Amino acid sequence: MRMNPRILATLALPLFLVLGTNASSMPTQENANRLRALASEHSPQIGPADAKVHIVEFLDPACEACAAFYPGLKKLMAAHPGRVRLSVRHVPFHRGAEPVARMLEAARAQDKYVPALEALLASQDRWTRGHVANADQALGILKGVGLDVDRLKRDMGAPEITRRLALDMEAAKTVKVSGTPEFFVNGRSLAQPGPKGLEALIREEVALQYPRP
């Protein structure tokens, strides 16, 4: 199991975890590498493309905490309509999770990424046992979201999907992510764990990016 060790103390509550590092305080080259890793141009996007507040989540589809945190993250985004977007980076640390991450990437080709992600997270206890993912059972879940499953199976092995997953794992190494979930907002992370800390950073970035007249 590759759960983010910093969330262990908060799993009993629907809390978000983010870290306390401001990219602007880093050495120039390290900062540049970090921002490049978090650009997430190849990643699935949730929210408007022109939103100026950018959340990057490193997610393992088989991670229990990722599934628990997702509904709260949606609420935080909905509180700032049109101003926040989410990029999801797939880091399948759990055993058996890589094929499931490939399914999610393949669902993008059918414009079904969000329904696929939400269906898998909501039913995670049906296709994972002991933190081990069962890809066949996950595929069965996706049959219910209107996907062409035969096409999905073909697309899962596409070189482009292999490239995207490699980019996500490399980005995780660059920003020192070793467990999931991990969140960054406009390249920044929080010192205070929990939803209030994440909400505060989002509010701060919204105020910076969308100043009132």
N, C-alpha and C positions, 0 to 999 in steps of 0.2 A: 504494500500500500504506500502511495506517495502523496499522502495528504499533507498540505502545508502545516508544519508543526506549530505555527503561530496561531492557528485557529482552534487548536485542541481545547483551550480553556473556554472557548465561547460557543462550542457546538450545541450546548443545551438551549441556546437562544437563537432566533433567526437573525444572526449578526453577520455583517460584512467585515472582511479583513483587508486592510491596506497598510502599507508600510510608510515610515516617516522619513522620506528622502526627497529633497528638492533638487531637481536636475540642474538648476542654475548654480548650485553650490559645488558642483563637481568640476574636476579639471576639464579643460576644453575638449580634448580628444575623447575622454570617457563620456562626457555629456553628449558629444556628437554621435558616438556609437549608440548610446542609450536612445536618443531621439530617433535615430535611423531604425533601430530595432522595433520601436514602438509605433512607427509610421503606419504599419499594418495595411498597406495599399492592396495587398492580395487577399485580404481576409474578408469573411462575410461581415456585412455592416447591418446594424439594426438602428433605424433612425435616419433622419435626413442627411444626405451627403454633405450639405453645406453647413451643418451644425458646427459651431465653433468650440463646443465642449466635447472632448473626445475621451471616452472611457475605453481602455483596453483591458480585457479580461483574459487571463490564461486559464483555460478550462479543460478538464478531463471529463468526458461524458459519463464515465463510470464513477466519478467522485461524488460521494454522498453530500458533502458540503456544497459543492457546485449546484446540485439539484435543490438543496434547501435554500440557497441564497437567491436563486433566479427570480422568484416572484417578487421579492423585495426590491431587487434591482430594477425590475420593470416599473414598479411604483415610483421609484426615485426618478427614473427617466420621464415618466408621465407627468411628474410635477413641474417639468420644465419643457413643455411641448415645443418642438421645432428647434430647440437649442442644444440638445444632447444627442450624441450618437455613440453606439457601442460597436467595437470591433472584437470579435471572438477569435482567440488564438488557441488552436487545438494542440494540447500537449498530453498525449495518452500515456501517462505514467503507469496506470493500473494494468495488470496482466489481462490481455485479451481486448484492451480498449482501442488499439490501433484500427482494426477493421470498422469499429463503430465510428471513430473519427472520420474514416474514409467514407462511410455512409453519409455523414453530415455534409462533407465536402461535395459528394456526388449529388446530394439533394439540391445543391445550389444550381446545378445545370437545369433542373426542372422548376426553378423558382419556388422551392418548397423548403428552404433552409429553416426558417423560423418554425413552421409547423413540425418539421422533423425534430428539431432541437427540443421544442417544448414537449412533444410526445415522448421522446426518450427520457427526458429529465423527470417528467411526471410519473413515468412507469418504471423508473430505474430499478425498483425492488423486484421487478418481474424478470429482468434480464441480467442482473448481477447477483452473485452469491459469494460471500466472504471476500468482497472487494475484487472479484474476478468477473470479467464481462463475458457473456455468452453472445457471440455475434449473431448466431442463427435466431435466437430469441429476440434480439434487438431488431433484426430484419423483419420479423413477424409483426412487431409493433408498428413499423413504418408502412406496412401494407394498409393500415387504416388511415393514412393521411393523404391519400390520393396520388401516391408515387407510382410510376412505372417501375416495378421492382426489377424486371429483367434488364431494363436500361440502367438502373441503379447499380446492379451487379457488374455490368460491363464497365461503367464509368469509374467504379471504385479503384480499379487498377491503373487508371490513366496516369501517365508521367507527370502531368500538371498537378495532380493531387499529391503525388509523391513529393514534388518540389515544394508545394505549399506546406506540407507537414514538416519537411526538413527546415524550411524557413522559420516555422513556429518554434521548433525545438532549438534552433540556433539563437533565436531571439530570447528564448527563456534563459539560455546560458548567459547571454550578454547582460541581461538585467537581473541575473542571479535569482531566477525563479526555480525552485526545486520541488515545489508542491503546489497544489491547487486548493481553492481558487486564489488567484492573485489579481489585484486591480490597480490600474494606474489612470490618472485623470490629467490630461494634457501634459503627460510626461512626469507627473508628480504622484507621490503616494503619501499615505497618512501615517502619522505617529500614533494616533489614537485608534484602536480597533473598534469595530462596531458600526452600526448604521448611522449614528449621529456624526461620527468622524467623516464618513464618506459623504453624507449629505452636506456637511459643512464645507468640504472641499469643492463639491459640485456647485454649491451656492456661491462660493468665492470665485470660482472660475466663470460662472454665469455673469456675475457682477463685473468681472474684469473684461469679459469678451462682449458683453451687451450692456454697456454703461447707460444709465438713464439720462435723458436729455437734461 
